[in-house]
C-alpha cells in the first residue's frame, strides 16, 4: 500500500485506520523509492508504523517499493532500505502498462526483496530464481498491472514460484476485501487450493515481518 509519502492520497495513519475498520489484521506501507528519497521516506514510514502499532490492534508494517531505478543499483537500494528499518521490500516489476527498464525483474530476483510486484510478462528464468529464493510474485488487484495476472499464474504453476495477492492500494477505492481478492485470483486461473496458498503466503510474510 502507498501513502502520501509517495503517490498515495492518505497519511499512513488514515490508511491504517480505514483498513482496521474493514477488518484487515495487517498491512504493509511500501511507498515508492529510488536513490533520491529512500533515506527520508523509509524512516518516516517506520516512525508512523511504530506509533500506530503502539495504540491500534492492526499490524502496520514498514516497507518500500523500489521503482523505476537503474537496474545496477536495485540490490544496493534493497540493502539500504532494510538497514533503514523496513521489514518488507518490494520491487516494481516490468508491468506492461509502464516503461519499466528491461532487466528490472532479473535484478529484483537477485536482490534481497520479498515481493516482485506486477512482474508483467515475467520469463521462466526469473520465475525459477524467485522459486529458489522464495520471492513472492504478485497477483495484482490494480487496474493495468492486473492485465498479465494470467501469465504470472502460468509461470508460477510451471516453476513453483510462490504467489501473493496485492491490492497495490493508492486510494480508499483500491482497498479489496478477501472475498473480492479470491474472485480476482479465480479469474486469473488459480484453483481454490492455490488461492488458499496465496493467502497463506501473505500470512507467512506478515509473521516474518513482525517476528512471530
MDTraj code that builds the backbone (N, CA, C; nanometers):
import mdtraj as md
import numpy as np

residues = "UNK UNK UNK UNK UNK UNK UNK UNK UNK UNK UNK UNK UNK UNK UNK UNK UNK UNK UNK UNK UNK UNK UNK UNK UNK UNK UNK UNK UNK UNK UNK UNK UNK UNK UNK UNK UNK UNK UNK UNK UNK UNK UNK UNK UNK UNK UNK UNK UNK UNK UNK UNK UNK UNK UNK UNK UNK UNK UNK UNK UNK UNK UNK UNK UNK UNK UNK UNK UNK UNK UNK UNK UNK UNK UNK UNK UNK UNK UNK UNK UNK UNK UNK UNK UNK UNK UNK UNK UNK UNK UNK UNK UNK UNK UNK UNK UNK UNK UNK UNK UNK UNK UNK UNK UNK UNK UNK UNK UNK UNK UNK UNK UNK UNK UNK UNK UNK UNK UNK UNK UNK UNK UNK UNK UNK UNK UNK UNK UNK UNK UNK UNK UNK UNK UNK UNK UNK UNK UNK UNK UNK UNK UNK UNK UNK UNK UNK UNK UNK UNK UNK UNK UNK UNK UNK UNK UNK UNK UNK UNK UNK UNK UNK UNK UNK UNK UNK UNK UNK UNK UNK UNK UNK UNK UNK UNK UNK UNK UNK UNK UNK UNK UNK UNK UNK UNK UNK UNK UNK UNK UNK UNK UNK UNK UNK UNK UNK UNK UNK UNK UNK UNK UNK UNK UNK UNK UNK UNK UNK UNK UNK UNK".split()
xyz = np.array([
    [0.0842, -0.1188, 0.0000],
    [0.0000, 0.0000, 0.0000],
    [0.0882, 0.1244, 0.0000],
    [0.0362, 0.2328, -0.0580],
    [0.1130, 0.3562, -0.0698],
    [0.0406, 0.4708, 0.0002],
    [0.1161, 0.5498, 0.0739],
    [0.0623, 0.6667, 0.1418],
    [0.0997, 0.7929, 0.0645],
    [0.0711, 0.9090, 0.1233],
    [0.1067, 1.0333, 0.0540],
    [0.2556, 1.0637, 0.0615],
    [0.3320, 0.9725, 0.1223],
    [0.4769, 0.9854, 0.1197],
    [0.5333, 0.9521, -0.0187],
    [0.4490, 0.8907, -0.1039],
    [0.4842, 0.8784, -0.2459],
    [0.3618, 0.9179, -0.3277],
    [0.2985, 0.8225, -0.3973],
    [0.1869, 0.8599, -0.4849],
    [0.0504, 0.8183, -0.4332],
    [0.0414, 0.7831, -0.3043],
    [-0.0882, 0.7579, -0.2438],
    [-0.1532, 0.8882, -0.2004],
    [-0.2771, 0.8791, -0.1517],
    [-0.3501, 1.0014, -0.1164],
    [-0.3767, 1.0136, 0.0337],
    [-0.3470, 0.9102, 0.1119],
    [-0.3767, 0.9119, 0.2550],
    [-0.2488, 0.9149, 0.3385],
    [-0.2597, 0.9691, 0.4599],
    [-0.1500, 0.9538, 0.5548],
    [-0.1395, 0.8066, 0.5933],
    [-0.0244, 0.7623, 0.6416],
    [-0.0153, 0.6242, 0.6906],
    [-0.1209, 0.5917, 0.7956],
    [-0.1490, 0.6869, 0.8842],
    [-0.2472, 0.6620, 0.9901],
    [-0.3882, 0.6452, 0.9352],
    [-0.4274, 0.7291, 0.8396],
    [-0.5618, 0.7137, 0.7840],
    [-0.5726, 0.5842, 0.7048],
    [-0.4662, 0.5495, 0.6340],
    [-0.4658, 0.4232, 0.5606],
    [-0.4857, 0.3062, 0.6564],
    [-0.4110, 0.3066, 0.7671],
    [-0.4242, 0.2001, 0.8659],
    [-0.5630, 0.1994, 0.9291],
    [-0.6161, 0.3171, 0.9569],
    [-0.7478, 0.3244, 1.0208],
    [-0.8573, 0.2700, 0.9303],
    [-0.8525, 0.3052, 0.8023],
    [-0.9531, 0.2548, 0.7093],
    [-0.9435, 0.1030, 0.6965],
    [-0.8217, 0.0515, 0.6943],
    [-0.8040, -0.0940, 0.6846],
    [-0.8506, -0.1635, 0.8118],
    [-0.8227, -0.1020, 0.9262],
    [-0.8673, -0.1573, 1.0537],
    [-1.0202, -0.1660, 1.0573],
    [-1.0856, -0.0615, 1.0095],
    [-1.2324, -0.0592, 1.0091],
    [-1.2908, -0.1638, 0.9155],
    [-1.2154, -0.2020, 0.8116],
    [-1.2609, -0.3043, 0.7172],
    [-1.2307, -0.4462, 0.7648],
    [-1.1603, -0.4578, 0.8771],
    [-1.1317, -0.5893, 0.9314],
    [-0.9964, -0.6465, 0.8926],
    [-0.9114, -0.5673, 0.8287],
    [-0.7761, -0.6142, 0.7993],
    [-0.7011, -0.6388, 0.9302],
    [-0.6181, -0.7406, 0.9336],
    [-0.5375, -0.7669, 1.0528],
    [-0.3960, -0.7127, 1.0399],
    [-0.3492, -0.6932, 0.9170],
    [-0.2145, -0.6403, 0.8942],
    [-0.2069, -0.5769, 0.7570],
    [-0.1267, -0.4725, 0.7453],
    [-0.0976, -0.4110, 0.6164],
    [0.0500, -0.3763, 0.6109],
    [0.1020, -0.3605, 0.4903],
    [0.2380, -0.3104, 0.4723],
    [0.2307, -0.1800, 0.3947],
    [0.2934, -0.0767, 0.4468],
    [0.3028, 0.0514, 0.3772],
    [0.4381, 0.0545, 0.3073],
    [0.4340, 0.0510, 0.1751],
    [0.5553, 0.0317, 0.0958],
    [0.5635, 0.1387, -0.0124],
    [0.5914, 0.2603, 0.0286],
    [0.5931, 0.3698, -0.0676],
    [0.7067, 0.3565, -0.1683],
    [0.6868, 0.4197, -0.2834],
    [0.7844, 0.4146, -0.3919],
    [0.9122, 0.4884, -0.3530],
    [1.0264, 0.4264, -0.3811],
    [1.1544, 0.4905, -0.3514],
    [1.2535, 0.4692, -0.4653],
    [1.3476, 0.5613, -0.4719],
    [1.4685, 0.5438, -0.5517],
    [1.5802, 0.6082, -0.4705],
    [1.6928, 0.6379, -0.5323],
    [1.8052, 0.6932, -0.4558],
    [1.7790, 0.8346, -0.4051],
    [1.6787, 0.9021, -0.4602],
    [1.6511, 1.0401, -0.4199],
    [1.5774, 1.0521, -0.2879],
    [1.4992, 0.9500, -0.2507],
    [1.4109, 0.9671, -0.1350],
    [1.4139, 0.8539, -0.0341],
    [1.4884, 0.7477, -0.0593],
    [1.4830, 0.6326, 0.0297],
    [1.5268, 0.6681, 0.1716],
    [1.6229, 0.7610, 0.1853],
    [1.6736, 0.7972, 0.3177],
    [1.5735, 0.8762, 0.3995],
    [1.4751, 0.9367, 0.3359],
    [1.3736, 1.0122, 0.4090],
    [1.2422, 0.9362, 0.4210],
    [1.2009, 0.8689, 0.3136],
    [1.0709, 0.8024, 0.3133],
    [1.0670, 0.6826, 0.4073],
    [1.1669, 0.5964, 0.4011],
    [1.1617, 0.4755, 0.4839],
    [1.1602, 0.5098, 0.6336],
    [1.2477, 0.5977, 0.6849],
    [1.2382, 0.6316, 0.8269],
    [1.1041, 0.6927, 0.8670],
    [1.0415, 0.7710, 0.7776],
    [0.9098, 0.8270, 0.8092],
    [0.8038, 0.7175, 0.8190],
    [0.8104, 0.6200, 0.7302],
    [0.7164, 0.5079, 0.7369],
    [0.7389, 0.4277, 0.8645],
    [0.8651, 0.4029, 0.8966],
    [0.8974, 0.3271, 1.0186],
    [0.8414, 0.3997, 1.1412],
    [0.8618, 0.5302, 1.1483],
    [0.8115, 0.6081, 1.2620],
    [0.6598, 0.5998, 1.2728],
    [0.5918, 0.6188, 1.1606],
    [0.4450, 0.6144, 1.1621],
    [0.3941, 0.4773, 1.2031],
    [0.4541, 0.3720, 1.1492],
    [0.4103, 0.2360, 1.1823],
    [0.4333, 0.2050, 1.3298],
    [0.5450, 0.2479, 1.3829],
    [0.5730, 0.2244, 1.5253],
    [0.4679, 0.2898, 1.6137],
    [0.4284, 0.4123, 1.5805],
    [0.3284, 0.4819, 1.6614],
    [0.1915, 0.4157, 1.6479],
    [0.1541, 0.3796, 1.5263],
    [0.0253, 0.3120, 1.5051],
    [0.0206, 0.1816, 1.5834],
    [0.1280, 0.1046, 1.5784],
    [0.1299, -0.0261, 1.6436],
    [0.1269, -0.0175, 1.7957],
    [0.1643, 0.0961, 1.8508],
    [0.1568, 0.1145, 1.9957],
    [0.0129, 0.1246, 2.0440],
    [-0.0762, 0.1711, 1.9575],
    [-0.2102, 0.2080, 2.0018],
    [-0.3242, 0.1300, 1.9378],
    [-0.3017, 0.0713, 1.8206],
    [-0.4085, 0.0008, 1.7495],
    [-0.3745, -0.1458, 1.7334],
    [-0.4781, -0.2253, 1.7181],
    [-0.4611, -0.3702, 1.7058],
    [-0.4008, -0.4096, 1.5711],
    [-0.4389, -0.3412, 1.4630],
    [-0.3894, -0.3760, 1.3307],
    [-0.2372, -0.3660, 1.3262],
    [-0.1728, -0.4634, 1.2657],
    [-0.0287, -0.4614, 1.2484],
    [0.0046, -0.3804, 1.1231],
    [0.0817, -0.2753, 1.1394],
    [0.1201, -0.1894, 1.0277],
    [0.2698, -0.2043, 1.0076],
    [0.3073, -0.2572, 0.8928],
    [0.4452, -0.2985, 0.8677],
    [0.5137, -0.1996, 0.7744],
    [0.6309, -0.1488, 0.8128],
    [0.7012, -0.0542, 0.7268],
    [0.7787, -0.1243, 0.6154],
    [0.7694, -0.0679, 0.4960],
    [0.8415, -0.1258, 0.3836],
    [0.8737, -0.0212, 0.2792],
    [0.9061, -0.0674, 0.1592],
    [0.9365, 0.0226, 0.0474],
    [0.9198, -0.0549, -0.0822],
    [0.9001, 0.0195, -0.1912],
    [0.8934, -0.0399, -0.3242],
    [0.9910, 0.0335, -0.4157],
    [1.0995, -0.0306, -0.4486],
    [1.1979, 0.0274, -0.5399],
    [1.1323, 0.0399, -0.6769],
    [1.1376, 0.1606, -0.7341],
    [1.0564, 0.1893, -0.8523],
    [1.1357, 0.2643, -0.9587],
    [1.1388, 0.2080, -1.0812],
    [1.1973, 0.2748, -1.1981],
    [1.3399, 0.3233, -1.1727],
    [1.4224, 0.2430, -1.1097],
    [1.5613, 0.2818, -1.0884],
    [1.6518, 0.2106, -1.1888],
    [1.7742, 0.2589, -1.2055],
    [1.8691, 0.1813, -1.2855],
    [1.8831, 0.0403, -1.2272],
    [1.8854, -0.0594, -1.3131],
    [1.8905, -0.1970, -1.2633],
    [2.0169, -0.2228, -1.1832],
    [2.1228, -0.1466, -1.2114],
    [2.2513, -0.1705, -1.1452],
    [2.2498, -0.1371, -0.9965],
    [2.1533, -0.0566, -0.9505],
    [2.1530, -0.0161, -0.8094],
    [2.0399, -0.0800, -0.7296],
    [1.9618, -0.1671, -0.7916],
    [1.8488, -0.2279, -0.7210],
    [1.8942, -0.3049, -0.5975],
    [1.9996, -0.3848, -0.6114],
    [2.0486, -0.4612, -0.4973],
    [2.0939, -0.3721, -0.3834],
    [2.1647, -0.2637, -0.4152],
    [2.2122, -0.1715, -0.3115],
    [2.0964, -0.1006, -0.2430],
    [1.9953, -0.0603, -0.3191],
    [1.8799, 0.0060, -0.2594],
    [1.8034, -0.0880, -0.1671],
    [1.7936, -0.2142, -0.2063],
    [1.7251, -0.3113, -0.1198],
    [1.7979, -0.3234, 0.0145],
    [1.9298, -0.3289, 0.0100],
    [2.0082, -0.3362, 0.1337],
    [1.9907, -0.2097, 0.2170],
    [1.9919, -0.0945, 0.1506],
    [1.9782, 0.0320, 0.2223],
    [1.8422, 0.0429, 0.2903],
    [1.7364, 0.0050, 0.2197],
    [1.6033, 0.0117, 0.2786],
    [1.5897, -0.0773, 0.4007],
    [1.6471, -0.1959, 0.3945],
    [1.6465, -0.2856, 0.5105],
    [1.7208, -0.2212, 0.6278],
    [1.8375, -0.1635, 0.5980],
    [1.9184, -0.1025, 0.7034],
    [1.8477, 0.0148, 0.7699],
    [1.7588, 0.0811, 0.6952],
    [1.6841, 0.1947, 0.7491],
    [1.5635, 0.1510, 0.8325],
    [1.5385, 0.0207, 0.8405],
    [1.4341, -0.0297, 0.9286],
    [1.3134, -0.0911, 0.8621],
    [1.3123, -0.0976, 0.7301],
    [1.1984, -0.1583, 0.6614],
    [1.1944, -0.3087, 0.6867],
    [1.0756, -0.3617, 0.6979],
    [1.0555, -0.5045, 0.7239],
    [1.0094, -0.5815, 0.6011],
    [0.9612, -0.5111, 0.4996],
    [0.9173, -0.5742, 0.3754],
    [0.9719, -0.4936, 0.2580],
    [1.0319, -0.5649, 0.1625],
    [1.0930, -0.4996, 0.0474],
    [1.0255, -0.5478, -0.0811],
    [0.9824, -0.4534, -0.1627],
    [0.9225, -0.4836, -0.2930],
    [1.0044, -0.4189, -0.4033],
    [0.9944, -0.4776, -0.5206],
    [1.0465, -0.4152, -0.6408],
    [0.9320, -0.3976, -0.7390],
    [0.9215, -0.2795, -0.7969],
    [0.8236, -0.2505, -0.9016],
    [0.8706, -0.3202, -1.0290],
    [0.8036, -0.4290, -1.0629],
    [0.8471, -0.5112, -1.1747],
    [0.8079, -0.4565, -1.3102],
    [0.8282, -0.5385, -1.4130],
    [0.8151, -0.4962, -1.5521],
    [0.6696, -0.5017, -1.6008],
    [0.5816, -0.4296, -1.5318],
    [0.4429, -0.4180, -1.5736],
    [0.4342, -0.3707, -1.7183],
    [0.3347, -0.4201, -1.7902],
    [0.3222, -0.3846, -1.9319],
    [0.2617, -0.2470, -1.9534],
    [0.2138, -0.1819, -1.8472],
    [0.1490, -0.0517, -1.8636],
    [0.2398, 0.0648, -1.8259],
    [0.3670, 0.0373, -1.7982],
    [0.4642, 0.1426, -1.7703],
    [0.5956, 0.1064, -1.8387],
    [0.6778, 0.2070, -1.8707],
    [0.8035, 0.1803, -1.9405],
    [0.9162, 0.1393, -1.8468],
    [0.8959, 0.0294, -1.7762],
    [0.9979, -0.0196, -1.6835],
    [1.1162, -0.0751, -1.7631],
    [1.2370, -0.0436, -1.7180],
    [1.3578, -0.0862, -1.7874],
    [1.3675, -0.2386, -1.7920],
    [1.3939, -0.2918, -1.9099],
    [1.4119, -0.4359, -1.9241],
    [1.5308, -0.4801, -1.8393],
    [1.5158, -0.5921, -1.7726],
    [1.6180, -0.6414, -1.6815],
    [1.5864, -0.6130, -1.5356],
    [1.4802, -0.5323, -1.5128],
    [1.4406, -0.4994, -1.3753],
    [1.3975, -0.6240, -1.2992],
    [1.3144, -0.7077, -1.3613],
    [1.2713, -0.8306, -1.2935],
    [1.3916, -0.9149, -1.2525],
    [1.4878, -0.9296, -1.3433],
    [1.6039, -1.0145, -1.3152],
    [1.6864, -0.9570, -1.2001],
    [1.7112, -0.8267, -1.2031],
    [1.7856, -0.7643, -1.0939],
    [1.7113, -0.7793, -0.9621],
    [1.5784, -0.7737, -0.9689],
    [1.4985, -0.7861, -0.8478],
    [1.5087, -0.9227, -0.7818],
    [1.4971, -1.0275, -0.8619],
    [1.5017, -1.1612, -0.8018],
    [1.6416, -1.1972, -0.7532],
    [1.7429, -1.1223, -0.7969],
    [1.8781, -1.1430, -0.7455],
    [1.9043, -1.0620, -0.6185],
    [1.8166, -0.9675, -0.5880],
    [1.8336, -0.8796, -0.4726],
    [1.7597, -0.9347, -0.3505],
    [1.7757, -0.8657, -0.2380],
    [1.7108, -0.9049, -0.1124],
    [1.5732, -0.8402, -0.1049],
    [1.4784, -0.8955, -0.1815],
    [1.3410, -0.8458, -0.1775],
    [1.2475, -0.9581, -0.1349],
    [1.1274, -0.9192, -0.0943],
    [1.0249, -1.0167, -0.0563],
    [0.9249, -1.0403, -0.1680],
    [0.8910, -0.9337, -0.2422],
    [0.7875, -0.9421, -0.3448],
    [0.8356, -0.8759, -0.4727],
    [0.8233, -0.9481, -0.5838],
    [0.8390, -0.8883, -0.7154],
    [0.6995, -0.8462, -0.7595],
    [0.6723, -0.7164, -0.7496],
    [0.5378, -0.6656, -0.7748],
    [0.5135, -0.6498, -0.9245],
    [0.3881, -0.6745, -0.9654],
    [0.3448, -0.6616, -1.1050],
    [0.4583, -0.6898, -1.2039],
    [0.4994, -0.8171, -1.2116],
    [0.6156, -0.8530, -1.2929],
    [0.5888, -0.8629, -1.4419],
    [0.4673, -0.8300, -1.4855],
    [0.4379, -0.8290, -1.6284],
    [0.4551, -0.9661, -1.6908],
    [0.5187, -0.9704, -1.8063],
    [0.5408, -1.0971, -1.8764],
    [0.6733, -1.1556, -1.8266],
    [0.6739, -1.1946, -1.7007],
    [0.7941, -1.2491, -1.6374],
    [0.8395, -1.3729, -1.7132],
    [0.9715, -1.3859, -1.7324],
    [1.0187, -1.5023, -1.8064],
    [1.0457, -1.6189, -1.7115],
    [1.0630, -1.7356, -1.7705],
    [1.0764, -1.8574, -1.6904],
    [1.2024, -1.8552, -1.6041],
    [1.3110, -1.8032, -1.6565],
    [1.4357, -1.7986, -1.5791],
    [1.4179, -1.7208, -1.4495],
    [1.3558, -1.6042, -1.4572],
    [1.3367, -1.5227, -1.3374],
    [1.2365, -1.5860, -1.2420],
    [1.1352, -1.6523, -1.2953],
    [1.0397, -1.7221, -1.2097],
    [1.1081, -1.8369, -1.1353],
    [1.2003, -1.9055, -1.2014],
    [1.2747, -2.0138, -1.1365],
    [1.3592, -1.9587, -1.0224],
    [1.4267, -1.8466, -1.0456],
    [1.5074, -1.7850, -0.9393],
    [1.4180, -1.7434, -0.8232],
    [1.3015, -1.6853, -0.8538],
    [1.2073, -1.6470, -0.7480],
    [1.1664, -1.7688, -0.6656],
    [1.1430, -1.8811, -0.7335],
    [1.1067, -2.0039, -0.6618],
    [1.2203, -2.0502, -0.5719],
    [1.3418, -2.0448, -0.6222],
    [1.4580, -2.0904, -0.5444],
    [1.4820, -2.0023, -0.4221],
    [1.4554, -1.8726, -0.4357],
    [1.4811, -1.7785, -0.3266],
    [1.3564, -1.7482, -0.2436],
    [1.2447, -1.8123, -0.2776],
    [1.1172, -1.7898, -0.2084],
    [1.0763, -1.6423, -0.2124],
    [1.0948, -1.5814, -0.3284],
    [1.0464, -1.4457, -0.3518],
    [0.9062, -1.4563, -0.4108],
    [0.8118, -1.3857, -0.3508],
    [0.6738, -1.3919, -0.3974],
    [0.6576, -1.3099, -0.5258],
    [0.5848, -1.3657, -0.6220],
    [0.5482, -1.2893, -0.7403],
    [0.4003, -1.2549, -0.7286],
    [0.3685, -1.1352, -0.7731],
    [0.2404, -1.0738, -0.7386],
    [0.1274, -1.1035, -0.8362],
    [0.0122, -1.1398, -0.7787],
    [-0.1159, -1.1308, -0.8481],
    [-0.1735, -0.9954, -0.8079],
    [-0.1905, -0.9065, -0.9047],
    [-0.2247, -0.7683, -0.8742],
    [-0.3740, -0.7417, -0.8824],
    [-0.4222, -0.6654, -0.7869],
    [-0.5599, -0.6194, -0.7905],
    [-0.5741, -0.4838, -0.8560],
    [-0.4631, -0.4287, -0.9047],
    [-0.4657, -0.2923, -0.9601],
    [-0.4882, -0.2949, -1.1109],
    [-0.5770, -0.2062, -1.1555],
    [-0.6064, -0.1955, -1.2974],
    [-0.4781, -0.1698, -1.3752],
    [-0.4615, -0.2381, -1.4848],
    [-0.3410, -0.2239, -1.5647],
    [-0.2377, -0.3279, -1.5276],
    [-0.1887, -0.3211, -1.4064],
    [-0.0928, -0.4219, -1.3614],
    [-0.1537, -0.5617, -1.3669],
    [-0.2846, -0.5688, -1.3508],
    [-0.3531, -0.6987, -1.3486],
    [-0.3665, -0.7625, -1.4865],
    [-0.3339, -0.6884, -1.5927],
    [-0.3517, -0.7411, -1.7282],
    [-0.2748, -0.8709, -1.7506],
    [-0.1626, -0.8882, -1.6835],
    [-0.0785, -1.0066, -1.7052],
    [-0.0884, -1.1082, -1.5919],
    [-0.1909, -1.0972, -1.5078],
    [-0.2068, -1.1937, -1.3988],
    [-0.2102, -1.3379, -1.4498],
    [-0.2778, -1.3608, -1.5623],
    [-0.2879, -1.4965, -1.6159],
    [-0.1509, -1.5531, -1.6494],
    [-0.0647, -1.4727, -1.7087],
    [0.0709, -1.5179, -1.7409],
    [0.1504, -1.5456, -1.6145],
    [0.1373, -1.4576, -1.5154],
    [0.2086, -1.4768, -1.3892],
    [0.1683, -1.6092, -1.3244],
    [0.0391, -1.6376, -1.3264],
    [-0.0104, -1.7645, -1.2718],
    [0.0515, -1.8833, -1.3458],
    [0.0556, -1.8774, -1.4774],
    [0.1129, -1.9875, -1.5554],
    [0.2602, -2.0086, -1.5218],
    [0.3346, -1.8996, -1.5059],
    [0.4762, -1.9115, -1.4708],
    [0.4928, -1.9705, -1.3305],
    [0.4052, -1.9320, -1.2397],
    [0.4094, -1.9882, -1.1048],
    [0.3799, -2.1378, -1.1075],
    [0.2781, -2.1762, -1.1821],
    [0.2414, -2.3172, -1.1897],
    [0.3511, -2.4006, -1.2554],
    [0.4239, -2.3409, -1.3469],
    [0.5302, -2.4123, -1.4182],
    [0.6579, -2.4239, -1.3363],
    [0.6890, -2.3206, -1.2563],
    [0.8188, -2.3148, -1.1882],
    [0.8126, -2.3330, -1.0373],
    [0.6937, -2.3164, -0.9802],
    [0.6821, -2.3243, -0.8349],
    [0.7069, -2.1924, -0.7648],
    [0.7222, -2.0834, -0.8406],
    [0.7390, -1.9525, -0.7768],
    [0.6155, -1.9203, -0.6934],
    [0.6336, -1.8825, -0.5672],
    [0.5175, -1.8591, -0.4808],
    [0.4432, -1.7313, -0.5175],
    [0.3115, -1.7362, -0.5055],
    [0.2258, -1.6231, -0.5404],
    [0.1755, -1.5514, -0.4162],
    [0.1503, -1.4226, -0.4326],
    [0.0879, -1.3447, -0.3258],
    [-0.0056, -1.2438, -0.3907],
    [-0.1209, -1.2184, -0.3297],
    [-0.2135, -1.1180, -0.3825],
    [-0.1810, -0.9830, -0.3213],
    [-0.1840, -0.8783, -0.4051],
    [-0.1516, -0.7437, -0.3593],
    [-0.2563, -0.6457, -0.4112],
    [-0.3137, -0.5677, -0.3204],
    [-0.4109, -0.4667, -0.3626],
    [-0.3440, -0.3506, -0.4343],
    [-0.2170, -0.3224, -0.3993],
    [-0.1457, -0.2058, -0.4547],
    [-0.2294, -0.0801, -0.4329],
    [-0.2748, -0.0620, -0.3101],
    [-0.3642, 0.0480, -0.2764],
    [-0.2922, 0.1833, -0.2833],
    [-0.3569, 0.2785, -0.3523],
    [-0.3119, 0.4171, -0.3561],
    [-0.4181, 0.5111, -0.2976],
    [-0.5437, 0.4679, -0.3007],
    [-0.6560, 0.5487, -0.2539],
    [-0.7603, 0.4561, -0.1917],
    [-0.8536, 0.5106, -0.1128],
    [-0.9529, 0.4247, -0.0457],
    [-1.0267, 0.3298, -0.1379],
    [-1.0563, 0.3729, -0.2596],
    [-1.1290, 0.2878, -0.3527],
    [-1.0516, 0.1672, -0.4013],
    [-0.9215, 0.1627, -0.3724],
    [-0.8388, 0.0493, -0.4150],
    [-0.8417, -0.0661, -0.3151],
    [-0.8934, -0.0420, -0.1966],
    [-0.8945, -0.1473, -0.0948],
    [-0.9858, -0.2611, -0.1371],
    [-0.9394, -0.3826, -0.1184],
    [-1.0102, -0.5014, -0.1666],
    [-1.0291, -0.5988, -0.0514],
    [-1.1505, -0.6463, -0.0321],
    [-1.1773, -0.7448, 0.0725],
    [-1.1287, -0.8823, 0.0276],
    [-1.1214, -0.9744, 0.1218],
    [-1.0694, -1.1083, 0.0931],
    [-1.1551, -1.1801, -0.0109],
    [-1.2858, -1.1625, -0.0039],
    [-1.3753, -1.2306, -0.0976],
    [-1.3508, -1.1833, -0.2420],
    [-1.3322, -1.0516, -0.2593],
    [-1.3047, -1.0000, -0.3925],
    [-1.1674, -1.0444, -0.4411],
    [-1.0704, -1.0469, -0.3505],
    [-0.9371, -1.0954, -0.3877],
    [-0.9440, -1.2389, -0.4388],
    [-1.0240, -1.3210, -0.3716],
    [-1.0386, -1.4604, -0.4138],
    [-1.1018, -1.4688, -0.5528],
    [-1.2009, -1.3843, -0.5784],
    [-1.2643, -1.3832, -0.7110],
    [-1.1648, -1.3419, -0.8194],
    [-1.0827, -1.2415, -0.7905],
    [-0.9833, -1.1960, -0.8876],
    [-0.8798, -1.3045, -0.9150],
    [-0.8428, -1.3792, -0.8120],
    [-0.7468, -1.4878, -0.8319],
    [-0.8092, -1.6035, -0.9094],
    [-0.9363, -1.6297, -0.8851],
    [-1.0066, -1.7311, -0.9642],
    [-1.0067, -1.6911, -1.1120],
    [-1.0345, -1.5652, -1.1375],
    [-1.0354, -1.5161, -1.2743],
    [-0.8985, -1.5176, -1.3398],
    [-0.7932, -1.5232, -1.2575],
    [-0.6572, -1.5297, -1.3102],
    [-0.6113, -1.6727, -1.3364],
    [-0.6978, -1.7699, -1.3025],
    [-0.6665, -1.9089, -1.3332],
    [-0.6211, -1.9934, -1.2167],
    [-0.6407, -1.9461, -1.0947],
    [-0.6000, -2.0228, -0.9771],
    [-0.7128, -2.1114, -0.9260],
    [-0.6757, -2.2291, -0.8786],
    [-0.7717, -2.3186, -0.8144],
    [-0.7966, -2.2725, -0.6713],
    [-0.8977, -2.3291, -0.6068],
    [-0.9260, -2.2942, -0.4673],
    [-0.8057, -2.3234, -0.3783],
    [-0.7390, -2.4346, -0.4028],
    [-0.6204, -2.4691, -0.3223],
    [-0.5090, -2.3674, -0.3435],
    [-0.4889, -2.3253, -0.4665],
    [-0.3841, -2.2272, -0.4958],
    [-0.4175, -2.0900, -0.4359],
    [-0.5456, -2.0570, -0.4333],
    [-0.5881, -1.9311, -0.3710],
    [-0.5583, -1.9331, -0.2219],
    [-0.5896, -2.0426, -0.1575],
    [-0.5595, -2.0546, -0.0150],
    [-0.4095, -2.0460, 0.0101],
    [-0.3305, -2.1036, -0.0784],
    [-0.1848, -2.0941, -0.0643],
    [-0.1381, -1.9492, -0.0752],
    [-0.1985, -1.8734, -0.1658],
    [-0.1615, -1.7324, -0.1808],
    [-0.1943, -1.6540, -0.0545],
    [-0.3110, -1.6800, 0.0043],
    [-0.3461, -1.6145, 0.1305],
    [-0.2501, -1.6580, 0.2420],
    [-0.2136, -1.7862, 0.2413],
    [-0.1204, -1.8362, 0.3427],
    [0.0162, -1.7709, 0.3277],
    [0.0565, -1.7463, 0.2045],
    [0.1835, -1.6789, 0.1812],
    [0.1834, -1.5387, 0.2405],
    [0.0714, -1.4697, 0.2288],
    [0.0604, -1.3364, 0.2884],
    [0.0766, -1.3441, 0.4397],
    [0.0145, -1.4443, 0.5008],
    [0.0252, -1.4601, 0.6453],
    [0.1688, -1.4917, 0.6858],
    [0.2359, -1.5752, 0.6067],
    [0.3760, -1.6072, 0.6358],
    [0.4633, -1.4821, 0.6305],
    [0.4382, -1.3975, 0.5321],
    [0.5179, -1.2766, 0.5173],
    [0.4946, -1.1818, 0.6349],
    [0.3697, -1.1716, 0.6785],
    [0.3388, -1.0894, 0.7955],
    [0.4119, -1.1438, 0.9184],
    [0.4039, -1.2733, 0.9386],
    [0.4685, -1.3338, 1.0552],
    [0.6207, -1.3121, 1.0526],
    [0.6799, -1.3230, 0.9352],
    [0.8228, -1.2980, 0.9214],
    [0.8564, -1.1515, 0.9552],
    [0.7731, -1.0609, 0.9071],
    [0.7996, -0.9184, 0.9238],
    [0.7833, -0.8719, 1.0685],
    [0.6844, -0.9286, 1.1366],
    [0.6603, -0.8837, 1.2761],
    [0.7322, -0.9701, 1.3773],
    [0.7993, -1.0740, 1.3308],
    [0.8820, -1.1548, 1.4183],
    [0.8072, -1.2505, 1.5072],
    [0.6960, -1.3061, 1.4561],
    [0.6225, -1.4040, 1.5353],
    [0.5682, -1.5134, 1.4457],
])
top = md.Topology()
chain = top.add_chain()
for i, resn in enumerate(residues, 1):
    res = top.add_residue(resn, chain, resSeq=i)
    for name in ("N", "CA", "C"):
        top.add_atom(name, md.element.get_by_symbol(name[0]), res)
traj = md.Trajectory(xyz[None], top)
